Amino acid sequence: MYNPYERMYDAKMDVYRYISGEDDDGFETNKESKVIEGAKCRYSISSQTTADNGVPVIVSTAQLFCGIEHDMKLGDKVVIALRKGDPVTVKLGECHPYRFQWQCKIEKDGKA
């Protein structure tokens, strides 16, 4: 299916997910596996200023957009290669499917 928003995707992403399995001794293990590699995406950051008790506060939110054909799940680790090649590691939050693309809230912290 043709995605009219794909021309705005200026970054690439790799998606990692923990998959349950068993080791050789029969113990349950969780292994991080790459489930999507080199997919086009858009990393978007917006800021808003709010006043709380007379003190201005800047709140930043970040979102990830990618084609609907990708299997995106809450909690996935995403490594985004920006236009200049700088990597950004984020954790997927709530994702909303639209006709052509996913719109996902993302969390950026040192533990992603």
Backbone as JSON Lines, residues from 0, in Angstrom:
{"i":0,"aa":"M","n":[0.84,-1.17,0.0],"ca":[0.0,0.0,0.0],"c":[0.9,1.25,0.0]}
{"i":1,"aa":"Y","n":[0.56,2.2,-0.82],"ca":[1.32,3.44,-0.91],"c":[1.07,4.29,0.33]}
{"i":2,"aa":"N","n":[2.14,4.76,0.95],"ca":[2.05,5.6,2.14],"c":[2.43,7.03,1.76]}
{"i":3,"aa":"P","n":[1.47,7.96,1.69],"ca":[1.79,9.33,1.28],"c":[2.68,10.07,2.28]}
{"i":4,"aa":"Y","n":[2.78,9.59,3.51],"ca":[3.6,10.25,4.52],"c":[5.06,9.79,4.49]}
{"i":5,"aa":"E","n":[5.35,8.73,3.75],"ca":[6.69,8.16,3.75],"c":[7.75,9.15,3.3]}
{"i":6,"aa":"R","n":[7.4,10.08,2.46],"ca":[8.39,11.06,1.99],"c":[8.89,11.96,3.13]}
{"i":7,"aa":"M","n":[8.15,12.02,4.23],"ca":[8.59,12.82,5.38],"c":[9.5,12.03,6.33]}
{"i":8,"aa":"Y","n":[9.61,10.74,6.13],"ca":[10.44,9.91,7.0],"c":[11.91,10.17,6.67]}
{"i":9,"aa":"D","n":[12.62,10.8,7.58],"ca":[14.0,11.19,7.32],"c":[15.0,10.47,8.22]}
{"i":10,"aa":"A","n":[14.56,9.43,8.89],"ca":[15.43,8.66,9.77],"c":[15.19,7.17,9.52]}
{"i":11,"aa":"K","n":[16.04,6.35,10.1],"ca":[15.87,4.9,10.01],"c":[15.89,4.32,11.41]}
{"i":12,"aa":"M","n":[15.19,3.22,11.59],"ca":[15.1,2.63,12.93],"c":[15.33,1.13,12.9]}
{"i":13,"aa":"D","n":[15.87,0.65,14.01],"ca":[15.94,-0.78,14.31],"c":[15.11,-0.98,15.56]}
{"i":14,"aa":"V","n":[14.29,-2.03,15.58],"ca":[13.41,-2.3,16.72],"c":[13.83,-3.62,17.36]}
{"i":15,"aa":"Y","n":[13.96,-3.58,18.69],"ca":[14.36,-4.76,19.46],"c":[13.24,-5.12,20.42]}
{"i":16,"aa":"R","n":[13.04,-6.42,20.62],"ca":[11.98,-6.9,21.5],"c":[12.52,-8.09,22.29]}
{"i":17,"aa":"Y","n":[12.1,-8.2,23.55],"ca":[12.47,-9.36,24.35],"c":[11.53,-10.51,24.0]}
{"i":18,"aa":"I","n":[12.13,-11.64,23.66],"ca":[11.36,-12.82,23.26],"c":[11.68,-13.95,24.24]}
{"i":19,"aa":"S","n":[10.64,-14.58,24.76],"ca":[10.81,-15.67,25.73],"c":[11.21,-16.95,25.01]}
{"i":20,"aa":"G","n":[12.01,-17.73,25.69],"ca":[12.44,-19.01,25.16],"c":[13.0,-19.87,26.27]}
{"i":21,"aa":"E","n":[13.63,-20.97,25.9],"ca":[14.25,-21.86,26.87],"c":[15.71,-22.07,26.5]}
{"i":22,"aa":"D","n":[16.55,-22.17,27.53],"ca":[17.95,-22.48,27.26],"c":[18.12,-24.0,27.16]}
{"i":23,"aa":"D","n":[19.35,-24.45,27.01],"ca":[19.63,-25.88,26.83],"c":[19.22,-26.73,28.04]}
{"i":24,"aa":"D","n":[19.18,-26.11,29.21],"ca":[18.82,-26.84,30.43],"c":[17.34,-26.78,30.73]}
{"i":25,"aa":"G","n":[16.54,-26.15,29.87],"ca":[15.11,-26.08,30.06],"c":[14.62,-24.9,30.88]}
{"i":26,"aa":"F","n":[15.53,-23.98,31.21],"ca":[15.13,-22.79,31.97],"c":[14.6,-21.72,31.03]}
{"i":27,"aa":"E","n":[13.59,-21.0,31.51],"ca":[12.99,-19.93,30.7],"c":[13.94,-18.73,30.66]}
{"i":28,"aa":"T","n":[14.15,-18.2,29.48],"ca":[15.02,-17.03,29.31],"c":[14.32,-15.99,28.45]}
{"i":29,"aa":"N","n":[14.75,-14.76,28.61],"ca":[14.3,-13.67,27.75],"c":[15.5,-13.16,26.98]}
{"i":30,"aa":"K","n":[15.37,-13.11,25.68],"ca":[16.48,-12.7,24.84],"c":[16.04,-11.51,23.99]}
{"i":31,"aa":"E","n":[16.9,-10.49,23.94],"ca":[16.59,-9.33,23.11],"c":[16.89,-9.67,21.65]}
{"i":32,"aa":"S","n":[15.89,-9.53,20.79],"ca":[16.04,-9.86,19.37],"c":[15.65,-8.67,18.52]}
{"i":33,"aa":"K","n":[16.38,-8.5,17.43],"ca":[16.04,-7.44,16.47],"c":[14.88,-7.93,15.62]}
{"i":34,"aa":"V","n":[13.75,-7.2,15.65],"ca":[12.57,-7.63,14.9],"c":[12.33,-6.77,13.66]}
{"i":35,"aa":"I","n":[12.89,-5.57,13.63],"ca":[12.79,-4.68,12.45],"c":[14.16,-4.04,12.26]}
{"i":36,"aa":"E","n":[14.64,-4.01,11.02],"ca":[15.95,-3.43,10.75],"c":[15.87,-2.43,9.6]}
{"i":37,"aa":"G","n":[16.42,-1.24,9.82],"ca":[16.56,-0.24,8.77],"c":[15.27,0.32,8.21]}
{"i":38,"aa":"A","n":[14.2,0.33,8.98],"ca":[12.91,0.84,8.5],"c":[12.91,2.37,8.54]}
{"i":39,"aa":"K","n":[12.29,2.98,7.54],"ca":[12.17,4.44,7.5],"c":[11.2,4.91,8.58]}
{"i":40,"aa":"C","n":[11.52,6.06,9.19],"ca":[10.65,6.6,10.24],"c":[10.86,8.11,10.37]}
{"i":41,"aa":"R","n":[10.09,8.71,11.23],"ca":[10.22,10.14,11.54],"c":[10.2,10.29,13.05]}
{"i":42,"aa":"Y","n":[11.21,10.98,13.59],"ca":[11.35,11.26,15.01],"c":[10.99,12.72,15.2]}
{"i":43,"aa":"S","n":[9.97,12.99,15.98],"ca":[9.45,14.35,16.12],"c":[9.43,14.77,17.59]}
{"i":44,"aa":"I","n":[9.95,15.97,17.86],"ca":[9.94,16.51,19.21],"c":[9.2,17.84,19.18]}
{"i":45,"aa":"S","n":[8.31,18.03,20.13],"ca":[7.62,19.32,20.23],"c":[7.66,19.78,21.68]}
{"i":46,"aa":"S","n":[7.64,21.08,21.88],"ca":[7.68,21.65,23.22],"c":[6.51,22.58,23.43]}
{"i":47,"aa":"Q","n":[6.0,22.6,24.64],"ca":[4.93,23.52,25.01],"c":[5.3,24.16,26.33]}
{"i":48,"aa":"T","n":[4.92,25.42,26.47],"ca":[5.16,26.12,27.73],"c":[3.84,26.23,28.47]}
{"i":49,"aa":"T","n":[3.86,25.82,29.72],"ca":[2.67,25.93,30.56],"c":[3.03,26.71,31.82]}
{"i":50,"aa":"A","n":[2.04,27.29,32.45],"ca":[2.27,28.02,33.69],"c":[1.61,27.24,34.83]}
{"i":51,"aa":"D","n":[2.43,26.84,35.79],"ca":[1.93,26.11,36.95],"c":[2.28,26.91,38.19]}
{"i":52,"aa":"N","n":[1.27,27.41,38.88],"ca":[1.47,28.26,40.05],"c":[2.32,29.48,39.73]}
{"i":53,"aa":"G","n":[2.12,30.03,38.55],"ca":[2.84,31.23,38.16],"c":[4.25,30.98,37.65]}
{"i":54,"aa":"V","n":[4.68,29.73,37.62],"ca":[6.03,29.4,37.16],"c":[5.93,28.73,35.79]}
{"i":55,"aa":"P","n":[6.57,29.32,34.77],"ca":[6.51,28.68,33.46],"c":[7.29,27.36,33.43]}
{"i":56,"aa":"V","n":[6.71,26.37,32.81],"ca":[7.33,25.05,32.7],"c":[7.32,24.65,31.24]}
{"i":57,"aa":"I","n":[8.46,24.18,30.75],"ca":[8.55,23.7,29.37],"c":[8.41,22.19,29.39]}
{"i":58,"aa":"V","n":[7.45,21.69,28.64],"ca":[7.21,20.25,28.56],"c":[7.5,19.79,27.14]}
{"i":59,"aa":"S","n":[8.41,18.84,27.0],"ca":[8.74,18.29,25.69],"c":[8.08,16.93,25.52]}
{"i":60,"aa":"T","n":[7.56,16.69,24.35],"ca":[7.03,15.38,24.02],"c":[7.68,14.91,22.73]}
{"i":61,"aa":"A","n":[7.91,13.63,22.64],"ca":[8.53,13.06,21.45],"c":[7.62,11.97,20.9]}
{"i":62,"aa":"Q","n":[7.58,11.89,19.56],"ca":[6.75,10.88,18.9],"c":[7.55,10.25,17.77]}
{"i":63,"aa":"L","n":[7.15,9.05,17.43],"ca":[7.75,8.31,16.34],"c":[6.66,7.95,15.35]}
{"i":64,"aa":"F","n":[6.92,8.19,14.08],"ca":[6.0,7.84,13.01],"c":[6.69,6.84,12.09]}
{"i":65,"aa":"C","n":[5.97,5.79,11.69],"ca":[6.51,4.82,10.74],"c":[5.35,4.15,10.02]}
{"i":66,"aa":"G","n":[5.66,3.42,8.97],"ca":[4.64,2.76,8.17],"c":[3.84,1.74,8.96]}
{"i":67,"aa":"I","n":[2.58,1.6,8.61],"ca":[1.66,0.71,9.32],"c":[2.03,-0.77,9.14]}
{"i":68,"aa":"E","n":[2.86,-1.07,8.16],"ca":[3.24,-2.47,7.91],"c":[4.18,-3.03,8.99]}
{"i":69,"aa":"H","n":[4.72,-2.18,9.84],"ca":[5.65,-2.63,10.87],"c":[4.9,-3.09,12.12]}
{"i":70,"aa":"D","n":[5.46,-4.09,12.78],"ca":[4.87,-4.67,13.99],"c":[5.43,-3.93,15.2]}
{"i":71,"aa":"M","n":[4.72,-2.89,15.65],"ca":[5.17,-2.06,16.77],"c":[4.41,-2.48,18.03]}
{"i":72,"aa":"K","n":[5.13,-2.68,19.13],"ca":[4.49,-3.09,20.38],"c":[4.99,-2.24,21.54]}
{"i":73,"aa":"L","n":[4.1,-2.02,22.48],"ca":[4.41,-1.27,23.69],"c":[5.63,-1.87,24.39]}
{"i":74,"aa":"G","n":[6.6,-1.04,24.73],"ca":[7.78,-1.5,25.44],"c":[8.96,-1.87,24.56]}
{"i":75,"aa":"D","n":[8.79,-1.9,23.24],"ca":[9.9,-2.21,22.35],"c":[11.0,-1.17,22.49]}
{"i":76,"aa":"K","n":[12.24,-1.6,22.34],"ca":[13.38,-0.68,22.31],"c":[13.63,-0.31,20.86]}
{"i":77,"aa":"V","n":[13.75,0.99,20.58],"ca":[13.95,1.46,19.22],"c":[15.23,2.28,19.18]}
{"i":78,"aa":"V","n":[16.12,1.94,18.25],"ca":[17.33,2.72,18.01],"c":[17.11,3.46,16.7]}
{"i":79,"aa":"I","n":[17.04,4.79,16.79],"ca":[16.76,5.64,15.63],"c":[18.06,6.27,15.16]}
{"i":80,"aa":"A","n":[18.36,6.12,13.88],"ca":[19.51,6.8,13.26],"c":[18.97,8.07,12.61]}
{"i":81,"aa":"L","n":[19.32,9.22,13.18],"ca":[18.84,10.5,12.66],"c":[19.51,10.83,11.33]}
{"i":82,"aa":"R","n":[19.08,11.93,10.7],"ca":[19.61,12.32,9.39],"c":[21.12,12.36,9.35]}
{"i":83,"aa":"K","n":[21.74,12.88,10.39],"ca":[23.2,13.01,10.41],"c":[23.88,11.73,10.9]}
{"i":84,"aa":"G","n":[23.09,10.71,11.2],"ca":[23.64,9.44,11.64],"c":[23.73,9.26,13.14]}
{"i":85,"aa":"D","n":[23.37,10.31,13.9],"ca":[23.42,10.2,15.35],"c":[22.35,9.23,15.85]}
{"i":86,"aa":"P","n":[22.72,8.26,16.7],"ca":[21.71,7.32,17.21],"c":[20.98,7.87,18.43]}
{"i":87,"aa":"V","n":[19.7,7.58,18.51],"ca":[18.87,7.91,19.66],"c":[18.16,6.63,20.07]}
{"i":88,"aa":"T","n":[18.29,6.25,21.34],"ca":[17.64,5.04,21.84],"c":[16.43,5.44,22.67]}
{"i":89,"aa":"V","n":[15.28,4.89,22.32],"ca":[14.02,5.23,23.0],"c":[13.24,3.95,23.29]}
{"i":90,"aa":"K","n":[12.22,4.1,24.11],"ca":[11.33,2.99,24.43],"c":[9.93,3.37,23.95]}
{"i":91,"aa":"L","n":[9.27,2.45,23.26],"ca":[7.94,2.74,22.73],"c":[6.9,2.8,23.84]}
{"i":92,"aa":"G","n":[6.09,3.83,23.76],"ca":[4.95,3.95,24.65],"c":[3.7,3.54,23.88]}
{"i":93,"aa":"E","n":[2.63,4.25,24.1],"ca":[1.36,3.94,23.45],"c":[1.43,4.25,21.95]}
{"i":94,"aa":"C","n":[0.97,3.31,21.12],"ca":[0.98,3.48,19.67],"c":[-0.44,3.5,19.13]}
{"i":95,"aa":"H","n":[-0.67,4.38,18.18],"ca":[-1.99,4.49,17.55],"c":[-1.85,4.19,16.07]}
{"i":96,"aa":"P","n":[-2.59,3.2,15.56],"ca":[-2.53,2.92,14.13],"c":[-3.49,3.83,13.36]}
{"i":97,"aa":"Y","n":[-2.99,4.4,12.3],"ca":[-3.82,5.16,11.38],"c":[-3.8,4.42,10.04]}
{"i":98,"aa":"R","n":[-4.43,4.96,9.05],"ca":[-4.56,4.24,7.79],"c":[-3.21,3.9,7.16]}
{"i":99,"aa":"F","n":[-2.27,4.83,7.21],"ca":[-0.99,4.62,6.54],"c":[0.19,4.48,7.49]}
{"i":100,"aa":"Q","n":[0.05,4.9,8.74],"ca":[1.22,4.92,9.61],"c":[0.85,4.74,11.08]}
{"i":101,"aa":"W","n":[1.88,4.36,11.84],"ca":[1.79,4.33,13.29],"c":[2.21,5.68,13.83]}
{"i":102,"aa":"Q","n":[1.56,6.12,14.91],"ca":[1.98,7.29,15.66],"c":[2.2,6.81,17.08]}
{"i":103,"aa":"C","n":[3.46,6.83,17.53],"ca":[3.81,6.26,18.84],"c":[4.42,7.31,19.75]}
{"i":104,"aa":"K","n":[3.95,7.34,20.99],"ca":[4.63,8.14,22.0],"c":[5.89,7.38,22.37]}
{"i":105,"aa":"I","n":[6.94,8.11,22.65],"ca":[8.19,7.45,23.01],"c":[8.77,8.06,24.28]}
{"i":106,"aa":"E","n":[9.49,7.24,25.0],"ca":[10.14,7.66,26.23],"c":[11.64,7.57,26.02]}
{"i":107,"aa":"K","n":[12.33,8.64,26.35],"ca":[13.78,8.66,26.19],"c":[14.41,8.78,27.56]}
{"i":108,"aa":"D","n":[15.18,7.77,27.93],"ca":[15.93,7.83,29.17],"c":[17.18,6.99,29.05]}
{"i":109,"aa":"G","n":[18.01,7.03,30.05],"ca":[19.27,6.32,29.99],"c":[19.14,4.81,30.08]}
{"i":110,"aa":"K","n":[17.95,4.32,30.4],"ca":[17.77,2.88,30.59],"c":[17.07,2.21,29.42]}
{"i":111,"aa":"A","n":[16.74,2.96,28.37],"ca":[15.99,2.37,27.25],"c":[16.83,1.36,26.53]}
